[in-house]
Amino acid sequence: MNEWATTRRAPGEVHFTSGEVLQGDMHLQYRQGIPGNTETPLEMLNRDEAFFALTLGDDAVRLVAKSQVVTVALGNTRYDEGPAPAQHQTFSVHLANGRDFEGDVHIVLPPPATRGIDFLNQPEPFFALHAADGLWCLNRHHVCHVRPHD
C-alpha cells in the first residue's frame, strides 16, 4: 500500500501560469485527534510545503508547485470553513492571466481588521472565492487588482 492511501481525495481542476489545466484528486491530510476529519483544499494549499500531490484520472501522480498555480476550481463542493464568518464581501478579481472572477469571500479577522484590503493582505497565498460557478481557490500572488463591492 502506498502513502496516498492515508489521505482523503478531493477532486479539483488546477490552472497553471502556463495556461495548462490538470484535473485530478488532491490529497488532504487527516487532522490529528479528530477521526474522519480532514483539512480543506484551501488549508492544504496554504500549508508551508511548496508542492502538493495531484492524482490524475489514470492514477498517475503529479507533484505540483504551488507557486505556479493560479487557481483551483473545486466545483460546487462545500467545505466547512470553521466558525461562522464575521463578514461576507463581494469582490471582482482580475488575475495576471487575464481571467476575471466575481464572488463572495468570507472575512474572518479580528476587529478592526475587517476591510477587504485587510483580508487581501493576509500572509496565506490562497483564498477562497464563492462564485456563481462554484468554489475557487485563488493565488494572491497572481492577483492584479480587486474591486470590492459595497
Secondary structure, DSSP 4 states (H G I P E B T S, - for coil): --GGGGSEEEEEEEEETTS-EEEEEEEEPBPTT-TT-B--HHHHHTSS-SEEEEEETTS-EEEEEGGGEEEEE-TT-----SSPPSEEEEEEEEETTS-EEEEEEEE---TT--SHHHHHTSS-SEEEEEETTEEEEEEGGGEEEEEE--
